[in-house]
Amino acid sequence: MSKLGLPSLRIWRAFERFMNGESFAESCANEKNEQAELEAMLRNCSARVDKAIKKIRPKVDRLVK
């Protein structure tokens, strides 16, 4: 994913956890990320990204099953 300029899936999951109300430290620990990695992503992402992920994810989850 890094070759495409995208963060790892672990960082995406930590971002999702954080945006869903989990503490910053907990979301990083649960996904085994450095806090600096999530902090860097948060500097580039906004609530609009989270909203888009939440809209797309249910559709993708249904396709995968």
Biotite code that builds the C-alpha atoms (Angstrom):
import biotite.structure as struc

atoms = struc.array([
    struc.Atom([0.000, 0.000, 0.000], chain_id="A", res_id=1, res_name="MET", atom_name="CA", element="C"),
    struc.Atom([2.878, 2.348, 0.699], chain_id="A", res_id=2, res_name="SER", atom_name="CA", element="C"),
    struc.Atom([3.938, 2.082, -2.956], chain_id="A", res_id=3, res_name="LYS", atom_name="CA", element="C"),
    struc.Atom([0.569, 3.619, -3.832], chain_id="A", res_id=4, res_name="LEU", atom_name="CA", element="C"),
    struc.Atom([1.058, 6.395, -1.295], chain_id="A", res_id=5, res_name="GLY", atom_name="CA", element="C"),
    struc.Atom([-1.555, 4.957, 1.059], chain_id="A", res_id=6, res_name="LEU", atom_name="CA", element="C"),
    struc.Atom([-1.090, 4.194, 4.755], chain_id="A", res_id=7, res_name="PRO", atom_name="CA", element="C"),
    struc.Atom([-1.093, 0.613, 5.999], chain_id="A", res_id=8, res_name="SER", atom_name="CA", element="C"),
    struc.Atom([-4.390, -1.028, 6.881], chain_id="A", res_id=9, res_name="LEU", atom_name="CA", element="C"),
    struc.Atom([-3.369, -1.046, 10.559], chain_id="A", res_id=10, res_name="ARG", atom_name="CA", element="C"),
    struc.Atom([-3.180, 2.742, 10.501], chain_id="A", res_id=11, res_name="ILE", atom_name="CA", element="C"),
    struc.Atom([-6.572, 2.936, 8.754], chain_id="A", res_id=12, res_name="TRP", atom_name="CA", element="C"),
    struc.Atom([-8.076, 0.699, 11.446], chain_id="A", res_id=13, res_name="ARG", atom_name="CA", element="C"),
    struc.Atom([-6.508, 2.826, 14.206], chain_id="A", res_id=14, res_name="ALA", atom_name="CA", element="C"),
    struc.Atom([-7.948, 5.914, 12.489], chain_id="A", res_id=15, res_name="PHE", atom_name="CA", element="C"),
    struc.Atom([-11.384, 4.277, 12.390], chain_id="A", res_id=16, res_name="GLU", atom_name="CA", element="C"),
    struc.Atom([-11.187, 3.276, 16.047], chain_id="A", res_id=17, res_name="ARG", atom_name="CA", element="C"),
    struc.Atom([-10.160, 6.794, 17.040], chain_id="A", res_id=18, res_name="PHE", atom_name="CA", element="C"),
    struc.Atom([-12.942, 8.394, 15.002], chain_id="A", res_id=19, res_name="MET", atom_name="CA", element="C"),
    struc.Atom([-15.430, 5.982, 16.630], chain_id="A", res_id=20, res_name="ASN", atom_name="CA", element="C"),
    struc.Atom([-14.541, 7.289, 20.087], chain_id="A", res_id=21, res_name="GLY", atom_name="CA", element="C"),
    struc.Atom([-11.693, 5.100, 21.250], chain_id="A", res_id=22, res_name="GLU", atom_name="CA", element="C"),
    struc.Atom([-8.848, 7.014, 22.877], chain_id="A", res_id=23, res_name="SER", atom_name="CA", element="C"),
    struc.Atom([-5.833, 7.924, 20.784], chain_id="A", res_id=24, res_name="PHE", atom_name="CA", element="C"),
    struc.Atom([-3.491, 5.721, 22.833], chain_id="A", res_id=25, res_name="ALA", atom_name="CA", element="C"),
    struc.Atom([-5.913, 2.758, 22.865], chain_id="A", res_id=26, res_name="GLU", atom_name="CA", element="C"),
    struc.Atom([-6.529, 2.852, 19.136], chain_id="A", res_id=27, res_name="SER", atom_name="CA", element="C"),
    struc.Atom([-2.780, 2.836, 18.457], chain_id="A", res_id=28, res_name="CYS", atom_name="CA", element="C"),
    struc.Atom([-2.096, 0.072, 20.989], chain_id="A", res_id=29, res_name="ALA", atom_name="CA", element="C"),
    struc.Atom([-4.927, -2.142, 19.722], chain_id="A", res_id=30, res_name="ASN", atom_name="CA", element="C"),
    struc.Atom([-3.656, -1.920, 16.151], chain_id="A", res_id=31, res_name="GLU", atom_name="CA", element="C"),
    struc.Atom([0.037, -2.089, 17.162], chain_id="A", res_id=32, res_name="LYS", atom_name="CA", element="C"),
    struc.Atom([0.879, 1.301, 15.641], chain_id="A", res_id=33, res_name="ASN", atom_name="CA", element="C"),
    struc.Atom([3.222, 4.005, 16.769], chain_id="A", res_id=34, res_name="GLU", atom_name="CA", element="C"),
    struc.Atom([1.278, 7.052, 17.897], chain_id="A", res_id=35, res_name="GLN", atom_name="CA", element="C"),
    struc.Atom([3.370, 9.196, 15.550], chain_id="A", res_id=36, res_name="ALA", atom_name="CA", element="C"),
    struc.Atom([2.013, 7.231, 12.565], chain_id="A", res_id=37, res_name="GLU", atom_name="CA", element="C"),
    struc.Atom([-1.605, 7.924, 13.478], chain_id="A", res_id=38, res_name="LEU", atom_name="CA", element="C"),
    struc.Atom([-0.793, 11.521, 14.324], chain_id="A", res_id=39, res_name="GLU", atom_name="CA", element="C"),
    struc.Atom([0.729, 11.990, 10.865], chain_id="A", res_id=40, res_name="ALA", atom_name="CA", element="C"),
    struc.Atom([-2.386, 10.528, 9.253], chain_id="A", res_id=41, res_name="MET", atom_name="CA", element="C"),
    struc.Atom([-4.681, 12.745, 11.325], chain_id="A", res_id=42, res_name="LEU", atom_name="CA", element="C"),
    struc.Atom([-2.766, 15.779, 10.094], chain_id="A", res_id=43, res_name="ARG", atom_name="CA", element="C"),
    struc.Atom([-3.690, 14.817, 6.521], chain_id="A", res_id=44, res_name="ASN", atom_name="CA", element="C"),
    struc.Atom([-7.191, 13.389, 7.025], chain_id="A", res_id=45, res_name="CYS", atom_name="CA", element="C"),
    struc.Atom([-10.353, 14.987, 8.224], chain_id="A", res_id=46, res_name="SER", atom_name="CA", element="C"),
    struc.Atom([-13.781, 14.005, 9.430], chain_id="A", res_id=47, res_name="ALA", atom_name="CA", element="C"),
    struc.Atom([-14.821, 13.973, 5.763], chain_id="A", res_id=48, res_name="ARG", atom_name="CA", element="C"),
    struc.Atom([-12.512, 10.998, 5.172], chain_id="A", res_id=49, res_name="VAL", atom_name="CA", element="C"),
    struc.Atom([-14.049, 9.178, 8.143], chain_id="A", res_id=50, res_name="ASP", atom_name="CA", element="C"),
    struc.Atom([-17.544, 9.895, 6.834], chain_id="A", res_id=51, res_name="LYS", atom_name="CA", element="C"),
    struc.Atom([-16.608, 8.526, 3.406], chain_id="A", res_id=52, res_name="ALA", atom_name="CA", element="C"),
    struc.Atom([-15.119, 5.369, 4.934], chain_id="A", res_id=53, res_name="ILE", atom_name="CA", element="C"),
    struc.Atom([-18.289, 4.780, 6.945], chain_id="A", res_id=54, res_name="LYS", atom_name="CA", element="C"),
    struc.Atom([-20.429, 5.130, 3.807], chain_id="A", res_id=55, res_name="LYS", atom_name="CA", element="C"),
    struc.Atom([-18.265, 2.840, 1.692], chain_id="A", res_id=56, res_name="ILE", atom_name="CA", element="C"),
    struc.Atom([-17.376, 0.189, 4.253], chain_id="A", res_id=57, res_name="ARG", atom_name="CA", element="C"),
    struc.Atom([-20.805, -1.476, 4.638], chain_id="A", res_id=58, res_name="PRO", atom_name="CA", element="C"),
    struc.Atom([-21.006, -1.880, 0.859], chain_id="A", res_id=59, res_name="LYS", atom_name="CA", element="C"),
    struc.Atom([-17.518, -3.378, 0.674], chain_id="A", res_id=60, res_name="VAL", atom_name="CA", element="C"),
    struc.Atom([-18.184, -5.695, 3.636], chain_id="A", res_id=61, res_name="ASP", atom_name="CA", element="C"),
    struc.Atom([-21.284, -7.068, 1.875], chain_id="A", res_id=62, res_name="ARG", atom_name="CA", element="C"),
    struc.Atom([-19.314, -7.704, -1.312], chain_id="A", res_id=63, res_name="LEU", atom_name="CA", element="C"),
    struc.Atom([-16.551, -9.540, 0.537], chain_id="A", res_id=64, res_name="VAL", atom_name="CA", element="C"),
    struc.Atom([-18.926, -11.935, 2.340], chain_id="A", res_id=65, res_name="LYS", atom_name="CA", element="C"),
])
